[in-house]
Amino acid sequence: MNQFDLTGKVALITGASYGIGYAIACGLAKAGAIIVFNDINQDLVSKGIEAYKTDGIEAHGYVADVTNEEQISNMVAKNEKEVGVNDILVNNAGIIKRIPMIEMTAAEFRQVIDIDLNGPFIVSKAVLPSMIKKGAGKIINICSMMSELGRETVSAYAAAKGGLKMLTRNIASEYGEYNIQCNGLGPGYIETPQTEPIRVAGHPFNDFIIAKTPAARWGKTEDLVGPAVFLASPASDFVNGHVLYVDGGILAYIGKQPK
């Protein structure tokens, strides 16, 4: 038996029209999952559907804001009717605001918390009843190294991702008896189009990341796929309340000693 086989499983990935969420969705699809995703407007959803089609994946896209409880409830009811009960949820949608704390407004802080922490609560709450009824389910929360560490200018993001780590543990604690596993996936510094301009030798931030990472490189989106498939599959049926960090070893490393 292939413990990593997801054939026929319905996987809902939030905010997965591009980026890390898209890469994870493609990986789940290659393992056999049926892909459902959402984004905040029709343009992003349409672009996502076309991108999936280009990669040979028939994805089901819905417009819904993860911070809007009514929209998410309606979306989940619709996708359960049109596609099937969600076996897998990946809470991927999120934002970051890089603003020094003393310059950040409370409204800006709340916006990050709302999307990055309240969003996973709202979507998880929407899918859990059907998972409980089915007696099985997988929830994967996209956490961050900022679930463990602080850094300049990311007070709201660190607070949200730290909270998401604890929400992960609490969902595992509260619903584990229904054969529902809730775990986190914590990406390190990943190559994306947004980071391309700074991923060059000699750039201070690039040199900082390489020096802090035992793997001595940036992560690739495909580095997240195997861990995501593991957490979505029967192979992780006795893994619950854990955050799997895919960071090249940064969190284990104090840094290079002076020469």
C-alpha positions as CSV (number, residue, x, y, z in Angstrom):
1,M,0.0,0.0,0.0
2,N,1.2,3.5,-0.9
3,Q,0.8,5.5,2.3
4,F,1.4,8.7,0.3
5,D,-1.4,8.1,-2.2
6,L,-4.1,10.9,-2.3
7,T,-6.2,9.5,-5.1
8,G,-9.7,10.8,-4.9
9,K,-9.1,13.0,-1.9
10,V,-10.5,16.5,-2.1
11,A,-7.9,19.1,-1.1
12,L,-8.9,22.8,-0.4
13,I,-5.9,25.2,-0.5
14,T,-6.6,28.8,0.4
15,G,-5.1,31.6,-1.7
16,A,-3.6,29.1,-4.1
17,S,-3.8,30.9,-7.4
18,Y,0.0,31.4,-7.4
19,G,3.1,31.1,-5.2
20,I,3.7,28.6,-2.4
21,G,0.0,27.6,-2.2
22,Y,0.0,26.9,-5.9
23,A,3.2,24.7,-5.7
24,I,1.7,22.7,-2.8
25,A,-1.6,22.3,-4.7
26,C,0.3,21.0,-7.7
27,G,2.2,18.5,-5.5
28,L,-1.0,17.3,-3.9
29,A,-2.6,16.9,-7.4
30,K,0.4,14.8,-8.6
31,A,-0.2,12.5,-5.6
32,G,-3.8,12.1,-6.8
33,A,-5.8,14.8,-5.0
34,I,-8.7,16.8,-6.5
35,I,-7.8,20.4,-6.1
36,V,-10.1,23.1,-4.8
37,F,-8.8,26.7,-4.2
38,N,-10.0,30.2,-3.4
39,D,-8.8,33.7,-3.8
40,I,-10.2,37.2,-3.1
41,N,-11.3,38.1,-6.6
42,Q,-12.4,36.5,-9.9
43,D,-9.4,37.7,-11.8
44,L,-7.0,35.8,-9.5
45,V,-9.2,32.7,-9.5
46,S,-9.4,32.8,-13.3
47,K,-5.7,33.2,-13.7
48,G,-5.2,30.3,-11.2
49,I,-7.5,28.0,-13.1
50,E,-5.6,28.7,-16.3
51,A,-2.3,28.1,-14.6
52,Y,-3.5,24.8,-13.3
53,K,-4.8,23.8,-16.7
54,T,-1.4,24.6,-18.2
55,D,0.1,22.2,-15.7
56,G,-2.5,19.5,-16.6
57,I,-4.6,20.0,-13.5
58,E,-8.4,20.5,-13.5
59,A,-8.8,22.7,-10.4
60,H,-12.0,24.1,-9.0
61,G,-11.7,27.8,-8.0
62,Y,-14.0,29.9,-5.9
63,V,-14.0,33.6,-5.0
64,A,-14.1,34.0,-1.2
65,D,-12.3,36.2,1.4
66,V,-10.9,34.0,4.2
67,T,-11.7,36.7,6.8
68,N,-15.4,36.7,5.8
69,E,-17.2,33.9,7.8
70,E,-20.3,34.0,5.6
71,Q,-18.4,33.9,2.3
72,I,-16.3,30.9,3.6
73,S,-19.3,29.1,4.9
74,N,-21.1,29.5,1.6
75,M,-18.0,28.5,-0.4
76,V,-17.4,25.3,1.6
77,A,-21.1,24.3,1.3
78,K,-20.9,24.9,-2.5
79,N,-17.6,23.0,-3.0
80,E,-18.8,20.1,-0.9
81,K,-21.9,19.9,-3.2
82,E,-20.1,20.4,-6.5
83,V,-16.8,18.6,-5.8
84,G,-17.1,16.7,-2.5
85,V,-16.3,16.9,1.2
86,N,-12.9,18.3,1.8
87,D,-10.5,15.6,3.1
88,I,-7.6,18.0,3.2
89,L,-7.4,21.7,4.1
90,V,-4.2,23.8,3.6
91,N,-4.5,27.2,5.2
92,N,-2.1,29.0,3.0
93,A,-3.6,32.5,2.4
94,G,-1.7,35.2,4.2
95,I,0.0,38.6,4.0
96,I,3.0,40.3,5.6
97,K,3.6,43.9,6.4
98,R,7.2,45.0,7.0
99,I,6.7,48.1,9.2
100,P,8.6,49.0,12.3
101,M,6.3,48.4,15.3
102,I,6.3,52.0,16.5
103,E,5.3,53.1,13.1
104,M,2.6,50.5,12.5
105,T,-1.0,51.5,13.1
106,A,-3.4,49.2,15.1
107,A,-5.5,48.9,11.9
108,E,-2.4,47.5,10.0
109,F,-1.6,45.1,12.8
110,R,-5.2,43.9,12.9
111,Q,-5.3,43.3,9.1
112,V,-2.3,40.9,9.3
113,I,-3.8,39.1,12.3
114,D,-7.2,38.9,10.6
115,I,-5.9,37.3,7.4
116,D,-3.0,35.2,8.9
117,L,-4.7,34.0,12.1
118,N,-8.5,34.6,12.0
119,G,-8.6,33.3,8.4
120,P,-7.3,29.8,9.3
121,F,-9.7,29.7,12.2
122,I,-12.7,30.6,10.0
123,V,-11.8,28.1,7.2
124,S,-10.9,25.3,9.6
125,K,-14.2,25.9,11.5
126,A,-16.1,25.6,8.2
127,V,-14.6,22.3,7.1
128,L,-14.4,20.6,10.5
129,P,-18.1,19.5,10.8
130,S,-17.9,17.4,7.6
131,M,-14.5,16.0,8.6
132,I,-16.0,15.0,12.0
133,K,-19.0,13.4,10.4
134,K,-16.6,11.5,8.0
135,G,-14.3,10.4,10.8
136,A,-11.2,11.7,9.1
137,G,-9.4,14.8,8.0
138,K,-6.1,16.6,7.5
139,I,-5.6,20.3,8.2
140,I,-2.2,21.9,7.3
141,N,-1.5,25.4,8.5
142,I,1.2,27.3,6.7
143,C,3.2,28.6,9.6
144,S,6.6,30.3,9.4
145,M,10.0,30.5,11.1
146,M,8.3,33.6,12.7
147,S,6.2,31.1,14.6
148,E,9.4,30.7,16.7
149,L,11.6,33.8,16.0
150,G,11.2,37.5,16.0
151,R,12.8,39.9,13.6
152,E,12.7,43.6,12.9
153,T,9.6,45.1,11.2
154,V,7.4,42.0,11.4
155,S,5.7,42.3,14.8
156,A,2.2,41.6,13.4
157,Y,3.3,38.7,11.2
158,A,5.3,37.0,14.0
159,A,2.3,37.5,16.4
160,A,-0.1,35.9,13.8
161,K,2.2,33.0,13.0
162,G,3.0,32.3,16.6
163,G,-0.8,32.3,17.2
164,L,-1.2,29.9,14.3
165,K,1.2,27.5,15.8
166,M,-0.9,27.4,18.9
167,L,-4.2,27.2,16.9
168,T,-2.6,24.1,15.2
169,R,-2.0,22.5,18.5
170,N,-5.4,23.3,19.8
171,I,-7.2,21.9,16.8
172,A,-5.2,18.7,17.2
173,S,-6.1,18.6,20.9
174,E,-9.8,19.3,20.4
175,Y,-10.5,17.1,17.3
176,G,-7.8,14.4,17.3
177,E,-10.4,11.9,18.7
178,Y,-12.3,12.2,15.4
179,N,-9.2,11.0,13.4
180,I,-8.4,14.5,12.3
181,Q,-4.8,15.5,12.2
182,C,-3.8,19.2,12.3
183,N,-0.2,20.1,11.7
184,G,1.8,23.1,10.5
185,L,4.3,23.5,7.7
186,G,6.9,26.2,8.4
187,P,8.8,27.4,5.3
188,G,12.2,29.0,5.5
189,Y,13.4,31.6,3.0
190,I,12.0,30.4,-0.3
191,E,12.8,31.4,-3.8
192,T,9.9,33.4,-5.2
193,P,9.7,36.1,-8.0
194,Q,9.4,38.7,-5.2
195,T,12.8,37.7,-3.7
196,E,14.6,37.4,-7.1
197,P,16.2,40.9,-7.1
198,I,17.9,40.2,-3.7
199,R,19.0,36.6,-4.4
200,V,22.3,37.6,-5.9
201,A,25.8,37.1,-4.5
202,G,27.0,40.2,-2.7
203,H,23.5,41.5,-1.7
204,P,23.5,41.9,2.1
205,F,20.2,40.0,2.7
206,N,21.2,37.2,0.3
207,D,24.6,36.8,2.1
208,F,22.7,36.9,5.5
209,I,20.4,34.1,4.5
210,I,23.2,31.9,3.0
211,A,25.3,32.4,6.2
212,K,22.3,31.6,8.5
213,T,21.2,28.4,6.6
214,P,23.2,25.2,7.1
215,A,22.1,24.1,3.6
216,A,23.7,27.3,2.4
217,R,21.0,28.1,-0.1
218,W,17.5,29.5,-0.5
219,G,14.6,27.0,-0.4
220,K,12.7,26.2,-3.5
221,T,8.9,25.8,-3.6
222,E,9.3,22.2,-4.6
223,D,11.1,21.6,-1.3
224,L,7.7,22.1,0.4
225,V,5.8,19.6,-1.7
226,G,7.1,16.3,-0.2
227,P,6.4,17.5,3.4
228,A,3.0,18.8,2.4
229,V,2.1,15.4,0.8
230,F,3.3,13.6,3.9
231,L,1.1,15.8,6.2
232,A,-1.9,15.3,3.8
233,S,-1.5,11.5,3.5
234,P,-2.2,8.4,5.6
235,A,1.6,8.3,6.3
236,S,1.0,11.1,9.0
237,D,-2.1,9.5,10.7
238,F,-0.3,9.5,14.1
239,V,1.4,12.9,13.7
240,N,-0.7,15.6,15.3
241,G,-0.1,19.1,16.6
242,H,3.3,19.3,15.1
243,V,5.0,22.1,13.0
244,L,7.3,20.7,10.4
245,Y,9.9,23.4,9.5
246,V,11.3,23.2,6.0
247,D,14.0,25.8,6.5
248,G,17.3,24.2,5.5
249,G,18.2,24.0,9.2
250,I,18.0,27.7,10.2
251,L,16.1,27.1,13.4
252,A,18.7,24.6,14.5
253,Y,21.7,26.8,13.8
254,I,23.3,29.6,15.9
255,G,25.3,30.8,12.9
256,K,28.9,30.6,11.7
257,Q,31.6,31.2,14.2
258,P,34.1,33.9,13.5
259,K,37.2,32.8,11.7
